[in-house]
Amino acid sequence: MRIALVNPNTNAGTTAAMVSIAAEVAGARARVEGHTARFGVPLITEPGALDRAAKAVAALAPSLSAADAVIVAAFGDPGLAALRAALDVPVTGIAEAGMAEAGVNGRPFAVVTTTPKLAPRIASTAALYGHLRYAGTWTTDGDPTALTADAAALEAALTKAIRCAADSGRVEAVVIGGGPLAMAARALSAAGPVPLVEPVPAAVRLSFLRLGAEIPV
């Protein structure tokens, strides 16, 4: 089985990190191949960049035709609809999958991320997927680009935001919202005040489900 993981930003290092996580989850039953956007920005922090990323993802469609499943690995799921229209294989977004796991059985959940300018788009995405108990987005302090360049600072900032979301009393799970945050999400996943959902592994699991394959644990 071949899974194509599409990174909608232009940072090949982010692609490699997400591929390594996805491959770990998929195990020997699937080969995960990374595809990086050919144009756009190295980090999507605002709506205009997200819209351009959607075009970059759509432009990759011809190179994805040999895959058995495709994952769009940016939290706004940019280009998801375009790829679904162009390809005859399951296409899954990490926001779609992460929110599905966090909101299972109507569980109230929050998104924690580094990009406050994208909070309205995240809310729209939750509404699009029918999550009536989405409780909002909590964001980290500081510049998103600087944070993602400093793993320790990123983990500390995310931990603080996760605690703030949990302390609100309105959430029972948290999704870490962003492909470039995948390594930090993995590091923090076992130690949180509420269950923490990693969107890249969630997308791998949903891809297996849509292929009718046994879902990796």
Rosetta blueprint (number, residue, H / E / L):
1 M L
2 R E
3 I E
4 A E
5 L E
6 V E
7 N E
8 P L
9 N L
10 T L
11 N L
12 A H
13 G H
14 T H
15 T H
16 A H
17 A H
18 M H
19 V H
20 S H
21 I H
22 A H
23 A H
24 E H
25 V H
26 A H
27 G H
28 A H
29 R H
30 A L
31 R E
32 V E
33 E E
34 G E
35 H E
36 T E
37 A L
38 R L
39 F L
40 G L
41 V L
42 P L
43 L L
44 I L
45 T L
46 E L
47 P H
48 G H
49 A H
50 L H
51 D H
52 R H
53 A H
54 A H
55 K H
56 A H
57 V H
58 A H
59 A H
60 L L
61 A H
62 P H
63 S H
64 L H
65 S L
66 A L
67 A L
68 D L
69 A E
70 V E
71 I E
72 V E
73 A L
74 A L
75 F L
76 G L
77 D L
78 P L
79 G L
80 L H
81 A H
82 A H
83 L H
84 R H
85 A H
86 A H
87 L L
88 D L
89 V L
90 P L
91 V E
92 T E
93 G E
94 I H
95 A H
96 E H
97 A H
98 G H
99 M H
100 A H
101 E H
102 A H
103 G L
104 V H
105 N H
106 G H
107 R L
108 P L
109 F E
110 A E
111 V E
112 V E
113 T E
114 T L
115 T L
116 P H
117 K H
118 L H
119 A H
120 P H
121 R H
122 I H
123 A H
124 S H
125 T H
126 A H
127 A H
128 L H
129 Y L
130 G L
131 H L
132 L L
133 R L
134 Y E
135 A E
136 G E
137 T E
138 W E
139 T E
140 T L
141 D L
142 G L
143 D L
144 P H
145 T H
146 A H
147 L H
148 T H
149 A L
150 D L
151 A H
152 A H
153 A H
154 L H
155 E H
156 A H
157 A H
158 L H
159 T H
160 K H
161 A H
162 I H
163 R H
164 C H
165 A H
166 A H
167 D H
168 S L
169 G L
170 R L
171 V L
172 E L
173 A E
174 V E
175 V E
176 I E
177 G L
178 G L
179 G H
180 P H
181 L H
182 A H
183 M H
184 A H
185 A H
186 R H
187 A H
188 L H
189 S L
190 A L
191 A L
192 G L
193 P L
194 V L
195 P L
196 L E
197 V E
198 E L
199 P H
200 V H
201 P H
202 A H
203 A H
204 V H
205 R H
206 L H
207 S H
208 F H
209 L H
210 R H
211 L L
212 G L
213 A L
214 E L
215 I L
216 P L
217 V L
